[in-house]
Amino acid sequence: MAISRNIRSIWVTDYDKSIGDVASYLDSGSGHAPISETLRERSTITGVKEITVGGSWWGESLEDTIFLSVPAELDEDLIAGDTTITLDDAGSFAGSTADPGYVVIENEIIKYTGTSGGTNLTGCVRGQLDTADVQHDGTAQSTIYVWNWLRGVIQSVDYEPEDEIYAIRVALPQLITGTQGSAQAIATYFIYRFEFSKHVVDLVLYDDTEDTDTISGVVPGYAS
């Protein structure tokens, strides 16, 4: 029987790292407080992964999804390190600094934080999710399509003591409706299940269950 115990998130490290790396990561100031809902993706240290209910994890290219339209095309030569991407039509890529979007160009995943001029993706961070920041020749005779990268949405994290695993349920879009440059909607999701052995989980964070006026200790810099 699955026991959720109101798990908010789990933290894991790569197999070649020793247990305890997550504690050092949080203490470095790179982590975030559990009430900071908009800062879920602040993880910046390689090897430390946070998997949070309601957050994003895993994902797939729109190329692998049923999409009822023609994708955008790269409209110029994109060299490594470029932070602006020019497309033939950027209408379907609605991004903002509050919720950055991701695109796939050939084998590279790129994060962007906004759009401009109807054809530009701006504030781009190259080589995301362990992909390489490389040149893409949009001026060549062959067409280079630019696909949305669809992040999975974590539905639940449950601990299953009989198997000593943490089970993760992730929803991935399966069908997108609408046309390029117009409002689009995700019509169908598939739910995928992942399992992590408890031995690779460094830290488990639970939802807050107590709000009290009296605590022990003093926060540095503030009166008791």
C-alpha positions as CSV (number, residue, x, y, z in Angstrom):
1,M,0.0,0.0,0.0
2,A,1.3,3.5,-0.9
3,I,1.8,5.9,1.9
4,S,2.1,9.6,0.8
5,R,2.7,11.1,4.2
6,N,2.2,14.5,2.5
7,I,5.6,14.4,0.8
8,R,6.4,17.7,-0.9
9,S,9.7,16.7,-2.6
10,I,12.7,14.4,-2.5
11,W,16.3,15.2,-3.2
12,V,18.6,12.7,-4.9
13,T,22.2,12.9,-6.1
14,D,24.1,11.1,-8.9
15,Y,25.2,7.5,-8.2
16,D,28.8,8.5,-8.1
17,K,28.3,11.0,-5.3
18,S,28.3,10.2,-1.6
19,I,25.2,10.5,0.5
20,G,25.2,13.9,2.2
21,D,25.8,16.1,-0.9
22,V,22.3,17.4,-0.6
23,A,22.9,18.8,2.9
24,S,26.0,20.6,1.7
25,Y,24.0,21.9,-1.3
26,L,21.2,23.4,0.8
27,D,23.6,24.9,3.3
28,S,25.5,26.6,0.5
29,G,22.4,28.9,-0.1
30,S,21.7,27.4,-3.6
31,G,18.6,25.7,-2.5
32,H,15.3,27.4,-1.7
33,A,12.7,27.4,1.1
34,P,9.7,25.2,0.6
35,I,7.3,28.1,0.6
36,S,9.1,29.8,-2.4
37,E,6.8,28.3,-5.0
38,T,8.2,30.4,-7.9
39,L,11.8,29.3,-7.2
40,R,11.4,25.6,-7.7
41,E,14.0,25.5,-10.5
42,R,16.9,27.2,-8.7
43,S,18.9,24.0,-8.7
44,T,22.2,24.8,-10.3
45,I,24.7,22.3,-9.0
46,T,25.4,19.3,-11.2
47,G,24.3,16.0,-9.7
48,V,21.7,17.3,-7.2
49,K,18.1,16.8,-8.3
50,E,14.9,18.0,-6.6
51,I,11.7,16.3,-7.5
52,T,8.7,18.3,-6.2
53,V,5.0,17.7,-6.3
54,G,3.5,20.2,-8.7
55,G,7.0,21.0,-10.2
56,S,8.6,19.9,-13.5
57,W,10.6,16.9,-14.1
58,W,11.4,14.7,-17.2
59,G,9.9,15.8,-20.5
60,E,9.7,15.3,-24.2
61,S,9.9,17.1,-27.5
62,L,6.8,18.3,-29.2
63,E,8.1,16.3,-32.2
64,D,7.1,13.1,-30.3
65,T,3.6,14.4,-29.5
66,I,0.5,14.5,-31.6
67,F,0.6,18.2,-32.8
68,L,-2.0,19.5,-35.2
69,S,0.1,22.1,-36.9
70,V,3.4,22.9,-38.6
71,P,6.4,23.7,-36.2
72,A,8.4,26.9,-36.4
73,E,11.7,27.0,-38.3
74,L,15.1,28.4,-37.5
75,D,15.4,31.6,-39.6
76,E,19.1,32.3,-39.3
77,D,22.5,30.7,-38.4
78,L,22.5,30.2,-34.6
79,I,26.0,30.0,-33.3
80,A,27.1,28.5,-30.0
81,G,26.5,31.0,-27.1
82,D,23.8,33.0,-28.9
83,T,21.2,34.2,-26.5
84,T,18.5,35.3,-29.0
85,I,16.9,32.8,-31.5
86,T,15.2,34.1,-34.6
87,L,12.4,32.0,-36.0
88,D,10.0,32.3,-39.0
89,D,7.1,32.3,-36.5
90,A,7.5,32.6,-32.7
91,G,3.8,32.9,-32.0
92,S,3.5,29.5,-30.2
93,F,6.4,30.1,-27.9
94,A,4.8,32.1,-25.1
95,G,7.4,32.5,-22.4
96,S,8.1,34.8,-19.4
97,T,10.6,35.3,-16.7
98,A,8.2,33.8,-14.2
99,D,7.8,30.6,-16.2
100,P,10.6,30.1,-18.8
101,G,9.9,27.9,-21.8
102,Y,12.1,25.4,-23.5
103,V,12.8,24.6,-27.1
104,V,14.6,21.8,-29.0
105,I,16.8,22.6,-32.0
106,E,18.2,19.4,-33.5
107,N,19.8,17.7,-30.4
108,E,20.1,20.8,-28.1
109,I,17.5,21.9,-25.5
110,I,17.5,25.6,-24.9
111,K,15.7,27.6,-22.2
112,Y,14.3,31.0,-23.1
113,T,12.6,33.7,-20.9
114,G,10.7,35.8,-23.3
115,T,9.7,36.7,-26.9
116,S,10.1,39.9,-28.9
117,G,9.1,41.1,-32.4
118,G,6.9,38.2,-33.1
119,T,9.9,36.1,-34.3
120,N,12.5,36.2,-31.5
121,L,13.1,34.0,-28.4
122,T,15.1,36.0,-25.9
123,G,17.1,35.5,-22.7
124,C,18.2,32.0,-24.0
125,V,20.3,29.7,-21.8
126,R,22.0,27.1,-24.0
127,G,22.7,23.4,-23.5
128,Q,20.0,22.6,-21.0
129,L,19.4,19.1,-19.5
130,D,22.8,17.7,-20.3
131,T,22.7,18.7,-24.0
132,A,25.5,20.5,-25.9
133,D,25.6,24.2,-26.8
134,V,26.4,23.9,-30.5
135,Q,25.9,25.8,-33.8
136,H,22.8,25.2,-35.8
137,D,22.9,26.4,-39.5
138,G,19.5,27.8,-40.2
139,T,20.7,29.2,-43.5
140,A,21.4,25.8,-45.0
141,Q,19.1,24.3,-47.6
142,S,17.7,21.8,-45.2
143,T,15.0,23.0,-42.9
144,I,15.7,23.1,-39.1
145,Y,12.6,22.8,-37.1
146,V,12.2,24.3,-33.6
147,W,10.1,22.3,-31.3
148,N,8.7,23.0,-27.9
149,W,10.2,21.0,-25.1
150,L,7.3,19.9,-22.9
151,R,8.2,19.5,-19.3
152,G,6.5,16.7,-17.3
153,V,4.3,17.8,-14.3
154,I,4.8,15.8,-11.1
155,Q,1.5,14.6,-9.8
156,S,2.6,12.7,-6.6
157,V,5.5,11.4,-4.6
158,D,4.7,8.3,-2.5
159,Y,6.9,6.1,-0.3
160,E,6.1,2.4,-0.6
161,P,7.7,0.6,2.4
162,E,7.1,-2.9,1.2
163,D,9.4,-2.3,-1.7
164,E,11.5,0.4,-0.1
165,I,11.0,2.8,-3.0
166,Y,9.8,6.3,-3.7
167,A,7.2,6.2,-6.5
168,I,6.9,9.3,-8.8
169,R,3.9,9.9,-11.1
170,V,4.6,12.4,-13.9
171,A,2.1,13.7,-16.5
172,L,3.4,14.3,-20.1
173,P,1.3,15.9,-22.8
174,Q,0.1,13.5,-25.5
175,L,-2.2,15.6,-27.7
176,I,-1.9,19.4,-28.4
177,T,-4.7,21.3,-30.1
178,G,-4.6,24.6,-31.8
179,T,-2.4,26.0,-34.6
180,Q,1.1,27.6,-34.8
181,G,0.8,31.2,-33.8
182,S,-2.5,30.8,-32.0
183,A,-3.7,29.8,-28.6
184,Q,-2.9,26.1,-27.9
185,A,-4.1,23.7,-25.3
186,I,-3.1,20.3,-24.0
187,A,-6.0,18.0,-24.6
188,T,-4.6,14.7,-23.3
189,Y,-1.9,13.6,-20.8
190,F,-0.2,10.3,-20.2
191,I,0.9,9.4,-16.7
192,Y,4.2,7.7,-16.2
193,R,5.5,6.2,-13.1
194,F,9.2,6.2,-11.9
195,E,10.6,4.4,-8.9
196,F,13.7,5.5,-6.8
197,S,15.2,3.1,-4.3
198,K,15.2,4.7,-0.8
199,H,19.0,4.2,-0.8
200,V,19.5,6.9,-3.4
201,V,17.3,9.5,-1.8
202,D,19.2,11.9,0.4
203,L,16.4,14.0,1.8
204,V,12.6,14.0,2.0
205,L,10.7,17.2,2.5
206,Y,7.2,17.1,3.9
207,D,4.4,19.7,3.8
208,D,4.3,22.0,6.7
209,T,2.0,20.7,9.5
210,E,2.6,23.2,12.3
211,D,2.4,27.0,12.6
212,T,3.4,28.1,16.1
213,D,4.0,31.4,17.8
214,T,6.7,30.0,20.1
215,I,9.9,28.5,18.8
216,S,13.3,27.7,20.3
217,G,16.4,29.6,19.1
218,V,16.9,32.9,17.3
219,V,17.2,33.7,13.6
220,P,20.5,35.4,13.2
221,G,20.1,39.2,12.8
222,Y,16.6,39.3,14.3
223,A,15.4,40.0,17.9
224,S,14.2,36.9,19.8
